[in-house]
């Protein structure tokens, strides 16, 4: 008989990476025959994307308390939920959900998360107390694993679940540079101007495809970048994509020869599809994956030209081979769910 399982994460915001993680997680749990409820900022959207799931609103606390009280298992993740870089309020929201699961004596599973950074001392203490009381903890990067081990919390170190995404072997690369940008602290007009200049200088005869992967955060900065490219070279072929489904995003990105990306899961998609990638550093998780795969990386203030040259000279077969060795291990998760 299927169990009742509640999923807590950054769901319903139409963010490519988090929605991709949700798809992987829902598919796995449905294959076991479990009943799934997703806590989502947009329950109708979430239900439309996953036909057999229930969904409740992120800030309907009465529904959340009632649903967790009546569930068997609470799964928190994946993604980078337990950090206060986004905001301290966000950290305590996700910790509050975990607390409810523990308070009602449910199985609580931390699924493939990146832990930290947590700069607030009370936030860190509360996080560590709760994680020690979870049934099963898995993390997606070595720094998170070392951090939990330092505090005597047992965790499995796994790759990001998106590495299990099935990619076609028959991808036909096109003369395209894909650019994925998002608004964030630190990004500025000077960086957009310099990035536009380098793209026009290095790829004057390429099509430029600009991807907004979460429109409320990405779209305006993508349009600014498009405008800059048009001013520098009015003859360049440019298109801006928005409001694409996850499968459309993966399909379109996979065709590009080059990818300049900020978002963590856009970078993974580039790695999986044998695209030459340049990472734009806005978050520690971008630094981590760039270091792991030896990707060229730029920040908002550095010189860009050398890293564009490094992108062109990437050994994509070596990178792809390393990615193929990253298979998501479901065994600990399955054991925690079923026992």
N, C-alpha and C positions, 0 to 999 in steps of 0.2 A: 504493500500500500504506500502511495506517495506521501511524503512529508510536506508540511507547510513551511515555506522558506521565504524570509523577507530579505530583499537586497537593498543595501544602503550605499549610495555613491553619488557622484556628480552627474546624475542622470536627468534627462529631459531638457537640457540646455542646448541640445543639438551640437554638442562638441564632438568632433570626429573621433578622437581617441577614446573618450569615455563611452560613447555609444558603441564603438567597436568592441570594447571590453565587455559591455553589457550583452552584446549579441553572442559572444563566445560563451559567456557564463550561462545565459538563458538556454542556449543550445545544449550545453552539457547537462544542466539540471533537468531539462525536459526529456533528455534521453534516459534519465533514471525514472521518469514518471512523477516527478515532484510538482507540487502546486506553488506557483511563484507570485509574490507581490513585490513590486518595485516602488520604492519611495522616489518620487520624481517631481521636478519643478513643473512638468507639463504632462500630467497623467494621460490625457487623451492622445498626445503624440506618442508616448511610450506604448500605450495599448495598440495604437495603429501600426507600430513597427514590430510588435511581438504579439501575434494573434491570441495566444493562450495565456497571457499573463494578466494579473490584476495590477492596478497602480493607484497609489494614494499620494496626495499633495505633500510636498516637502515641509510646509509649515502648518499643516493641519494636525496639530499635536494630539488632539483627541483621537483621530483616526490612527495616528502612529502608535500611541500608547496602547490602544485597543488591539491593533493588529499584531504588535510584538507580544502582547500578553497572550494571544491565542495562537502564536506560531510555535513551531518546533525549533527552528534554527534561524539565526540572524547572521547574514554575511555582509561584512563591511569591506567595500573595495570593488574593483581595484583602483589604481590611480594613486595620486599623492594627496590623500585626504587629511592625514595627520601631520600637518605643518601649519605654521602661523605666518608664512610669507604672504599668502593670500589675505588672511586676516585672522586675528585671534578669535573673532566671533565664529568664523568658519570652523576652526579647530574644535571649539567647544560644542558646536552643533553636532559634529560627527562623533565626538566623544560622548555627548549626551545620548545619542542613539545607542552606542555601545553600552553605556551605563544601564539603559533601560533593559537591554537584553540580559545583562548580568544580574540586575536587580530581580527580574522575573524568572531567573534561573533557567534561561534558555542556553542552548549551545551557541556560542559566539565565535565566528570564524573571521579572521583578518585575511583577506584575499589579495595576494600579489601587490602589496602596497609599497610605496616609497615613503619611509618614515623621516620626517624632518625636512628642513630645519625647524626646530622649535626654540625660539629665543626667550619666551616667557617662562619663568621658573615654575609658576603654578600650572601652566599648561603642560610642561614637561613632567612634573610630578604626577598629575592626573592621568596623563597618557601612559606612563610606566605602570602605575597601579592597575589600570584597567587591562592593559595588555597581558599582565601576569595572570589575569583571571579568565582569559579567553581559552576556548577549547583547542584552537589551532591557529597558528600565526605563520603566514608566508610573506616574504618580501621579494622585491624584484631587482634589488641592486646590492652590491657588496657593502657599501657604506651603511645602508640601513641594517644589514645583517650584523656588521661589526658593532654598530651602536646598540642593538638589542642584546647581543652577546655580552657586551661590556656591563649591561645592567641585569645580567642573569635571566634573560628572557629567551626561551627556546623558540627558534624560528627556522623554517625551511627557506633556503635561498633559491629562488626560481627566476627564470627569465620572465619578461612581460608576456602576458597571454596572447598578445597580438602576433608574437612570433609563430604562433600556430596557424595563422591565416594562410589559406591555400592560395597560391599564386600560380597563374597559368604558365606553362613551360613555353608557350608560343607567343610571347610578347614581341611585338614588332616596334622597335624603337624609332622615334621620329625626331626630326630636327627641332626639338623643343627644349626650352629652359622653363621649368616650372618654378614659380616663386610663391612661397607661402609665408605670409606675414600676419602678425597680430599686434594689437595695441598693448602696451604695457609700460610700466615705470622705466624710464631711461631712454626709450626710443624717441627720436627727435627728427626734426626736418633735415638737419645736417646729415644724419646717417642715411635717411631716405635719398637725399640728393647724391651722396657718394655711392650708395649701392646702385642707384639708377645709372650713374656714370659708368661704373664698372661693367654692368650688364650690357650697356650699349657698346662699350669699347670691346669687350671680349666676344660678344655674340650678336654682331650687327645684322647677320643674315638668318637668325633663328626666330622662330615664333616664340613669343613670351606668353605663357599661361599663368595667370595670377589666381591663387586659390584662397578664398575666404572660407575657413572651416568652422567658424562659429560667428555668424554674421554680425551679431551685436558687438563683438569685440574686434573682429578682423576687417569688416567690409570697408570702413572709412579709410583705414591705413592702406588697404589694397587699392582703393580708388586714387589715393594720393600718389602711390607708386606708379600706377598706370598713367596719371597725368604727367608725372615727371619724365617717364619714358617717351611719351608722345611729344613733349616739348624738346627733348634732346634729339629725337629721331622720328619725325612724323611718318616716315615710311615703314616703320616696324609694324609687324603683325602682332597685335596684342588682344588678349581676351581675358576677362575677369569672370571666374566661376563663383557662384554662390548657391546656397540652398541645395547642394547635391546630397544624394544618399551616400551611405558609406561605400557601397559597392561601386557607385559611379566615381567617387573620389579615388578609390584604389585603381580602378580601371584607367582613369585619365592620367593619374600620376605615373602609372607603370609604363606609359608610352614615352615619357620624357627621357631625354638623354642626360639632362642635368636637373638637379633640384637644389634650390636654396630655401632652407626651411628653418622655422623657429620651433614649431610644436614637436614634442617628443615623438608622437605616433606618426607624424608626417615623415620624420627622419627614419623611423623603423620601416615604414612603407618604402621609402627610397632604397634602404639597405636590402630589403627582401626582393625588390624588383630590379636589382642590378643597375641602379641609377647612380651616377656620380653626384655626390652630395656635399654641400657646404652647409654647416650648422651655424645658426645665428644664436648666440648665447644670451638668453634672458632669464635662465633658471638653472639651478644646480643639476636638475635631471638632464638637461641638454649637455652640460659639461660632462656628466657621467657617461652618457652613451657615445659622445664624441671621443672620449678617452678610450672607452672599451673597444671601439672599432677603428681607432686612429683616423678619425675624420677631421678634415680641416675645419676650424671654428673661428668665428670673428665675434667681437663684441661691438657695442655701439660707438666706441671711440677709437678703435684701432685702425691701422692702415689695412686696406682690403685687397690690394692687387696681388700680393704674394699668396694669399689664401685662395684666390681665384685660380692662380697658376697651379697650386697644390690640388685643387678640385679636379682640374683637367687631367692631372697626372695620377689620379687615384687608381689603385689596383682593385677593380670592382670584383674580379673573380676571387681574390683573396678575402675580401670583405664578405662576399656572398657565401663562401665556404664556411666562414666563421659563423654566419647567421644560421646556416643549415644545421649546425651542431647544437643550436639552442632550441631544444624541444621542451615544451611546457610539460612539467611533471604533475599529473593530476592525482597521484597516488595518496599523498597526505590529505588532500582536500576530500577525496572520495572516502577515505577511512574515517575522517572526522564527521562527514555527513551520515555515513551508514552505520557507525558504531556508537 
